Amino acid sequence: MGNRMASKLPARDLGFTLVELLIVVVIATILVAIAVPSYQAQVQKSRRTDARNALLDIAGREERVLSVNNSYSANAVDVGYGGAWPQTVTNGYYLVNVTVPDPAQPATTVSYIVTATAVGIQAGDTACFTFTVNQIGQQTAKTSAGVDNSSTCWGI
């Protein structure tokens, strides 16, 4: 009697229907569309942090050169980098240049300016395209259009 009842129940196919599969694909696509841009924005921010740290490190090295030589150096070797400026830093995402003296300062002022410019894929970061720091610790940043964005990029 048990076999007769089992044979009257409708048999259900195992597996997914096409509609169920399409629903899963749509949900996955939506999640990826949200997650990838958010991830890319966080990666850009971490590269900005690396660029700022590189600038501050070079500025500190320039101060050490000043304490020994009574002048800043435009020579990359003097601050521990090989070759000449510009140099790539942060795995090639920024190009750093040191200018001695800082052209924005009076000619008699002992000065420098360190500038990091986004290159490669990081050049898509138009909000914080360049970072600078000078001998008095003034930190600035500009968008790719040249508009000051220091408060956002340096967090000051």
N, C-alpha and C positions, 0 to 999 in steps of 0.2 A: 504494500500500500504506500510505503514511503516513496517508491520509485515513480508511481503514477502521479503524485502531487508535484514532484520535482520536475517532471516533464511538462506540466501545464504552465509553469512560471516562464515568463519571457526571458530569453537568454540575453545578457548584456555583454556587448563587446568590450574587451579590455583595451585601454589606451586612451588617447586624447582625441577629441574631435578637432576639426580644422578651426572652428570658432574659438574653442578654448586655447588653442595654440596661438591664434592671432591676438587674443586678449593678452596673453603673456608677453608676446613680442611688443605690443603697444605699451604696456606698462614698463617693460625694460627700456624701451626707447625714451620714454618720458623721464625715467630715472637717470639715464645717461645724459640726456639733454640738460638736466639740472646739475648733475654732479660734475661733468667735465669742465664747464666754464668756471664753476666755483673752485675746482681744483687748480685750474690754470691761474686764476687770480691769486690764490694763496702761494703758488710757486713764484709768480712775479713779485709778490711782497717779500718773500724770503730772499730773492735775488737782490732786491733793493737793500735789504738789511746787510747782505754781504758787501754790496758796493759801499754803503755808508761806513761799514767797519774797515774796509780797505782804505778809504780816504782818511779816516781818523788814524789808522795805523801809519800811513805815509806822513801825515801831519806830525805825529809824534816823533817819527824818525827824522823829519826835517828839524824839529826842535833840538834833538840830540846833536845834529850836525851843527846847528847854530851855536850850541853851547861849547863845542870844541873849536870851530873855525871862525866864529863871529860873523858868519854869513850863511845863508841858505844855499842849497845846491840844486842846480838844474840837472845834475848827473844822476841817472837812475842807480848806478853802481854805488854811489855814496850813501844811498838810503836802503841798500840791500837788494836791489833788483838788478837783474842782468840786462845788458844792452842799454838802450836809450829809450826815452819817452817818445811816443806813448807806448804803454804796456797793456796787455789784456789781463784782467783780473776776474775773479769769480767764475772760473771755468769758461772764460771767453764771452761772458755776457755783457761786460762793460770794458770800455777802453779808457784808461786813465792817462792823464797828461799832467805834468807839473811845469808851471811857468814861474821862473824866477828872473826878475822881480814881477810882482803882480802888476799888470798894466793899468789896473784901476787905482793904484796907489801912486802918490807922488814919487818922482824918480829918486829922491833921496831916501825914501823909506826902505828899510830892509824888509823884504816881503816875498811871499809866494802865494800861489793859488793852485790847488789840486782840483782837477775836474774829472769826473767819471761820466762817460756818455754811453747810453745803452746801445748795444750792437747785436746783430744776429736776431734771433727770435725775441730777445728782450726789447728790441727796438719797437716792438708792438705795444710796449708799455708807454703810451703817450702821456700819461698823467705825471710820471716822474722820469723824464727822459734824460735829464742831466742833474748831477749833484756836484756841489763845490764846497770847499772849505778853504779858508785862508789863514794867514799867520796870527790873526787875532781870534780865531775860532769861529768866525762868522760862517754859518752853514746856510746855503741856499740851494734851491732846486727849481728847475723849470720844466714846463711841459714841452712837448715836441714843437709847439707853436711859439715857444719862447716866453710864455707867461709864467710869472712867479707862482710857485706852488710849494713853497718851503714848508708851510705849516702842515700840509698833508704828507709830504714826502719825508721830512725830517721829524715830524711829530712835535714841532715846537710851536 
